[in-house]
Amino acid sequence: MTTVTVLAIIEPDLKPAPPLSKVMHERLSRFAAELQDSLTKELIENRNCEDLVIYINYNSKYAVRWKIVNDVPSAVESEVARQCAKLGFIIWKGSEIYNFKSRE
């Protein structure tokens, strides 16, 4: 069984007005919970991966972006990409400093 963790990452440098900020943080937290629930159901029978950790947050244009931050099999990565695309999330590109995945 795969343990799925989806974390909503709130960046301090993206600061919309306070009322909008609260709504955006709640929305991102809700998206994280929904994605975690959906992936947990989808990957319940997966024996090839023990843990799956995904970060989601907003890019500079307030689109929701995602990235997997641990090593997972390509089948799991494909399923995450499919689910995120279905939700309209985009792949998190940018700094590799927080990307803990090993390069093959």
N, C-alpha and C positions, 0 to 999 in steps of 0.2 A: 504494500500500500504506500502510495506517495503522500507525503505531508506537504501541502501547498501553503505557502505564505505569500501574500501580496501586501506590500507596504506602500502606503501613500506618502510620498516624500514631499514635504512642504519646503520650498526654497525661500529664504528670507529676502532675497533680492527682487523677487516678484511681488510687489506690494500694490495691489489695487486698493481702492477706497475700502474702509473697514466693513461696511455692510456687504459689499461684493466679495471681499476676502472671506468672510464667514461662509457665505453661500458656496464659494468655490472650494473651500476646504471640506465642507460637508459633502459636496458633490464628489470630490475626489475620494474621500473616505468611503462613500457609498459604492463608487465604482470598484474600489479595491475589494470590498466585501463581496460584491456580486461576482467579480472575476474569480476570487478565491473559491467561492461556493461552486461556481460553474466548473472550474478546473478540477476541484476535488471530486466532483461527481464523474467527470469525464475520465480521470486518471485513477479511479479507485482500484481497478484491476491491474494497474501497471506494476510490474515487479522489477523493472530495470532501473528504477529511480527512487531513491528513498526520500529525498528532499528537493523541493522546487521553490526558489525564492525569486520573486519578481518585484521590481520597483516600478511604481507609476508616479508621474507628476506632470506638470504643465510645461510646455515649451514657451518661448517668448510670445507666441501668438495664441496662447491659452488652449492649444490642442492637447489632448491627453496623450502622453507617450509612455512607452513601456520598455523594460529590458530585463532579461534574466541575468541574475548575478552569481549563479553557481553553475557548476558543470552538470549538464543533463544530456541524455541521449538525444540524437537528432529527431527521433519520433516525438518526444516530449516537446522539444523546441518548435517543431512544426505545428503541433496541436495548440501551443500557446499563441503562435503567430496567427493561426486560423481564427481562434477565439477573439483575439485582440482586433484583428481586421474586421471581424463581424461586428464588433462594438464601435468601430471607427477610430480605434487607437492607432497611433503611428509608432514606428520603431524609434527608440531613443538613440540618437546619434550624438557624438560629441566626445568629450573627454573620456579617456580610458582609465583615468586614475581610480575610479571606483568600480571598475569592471574586473571582477575577480575570476572570470572564466579563463581557463588556460587555453593557449593557442596551440592547435595541432599542426 
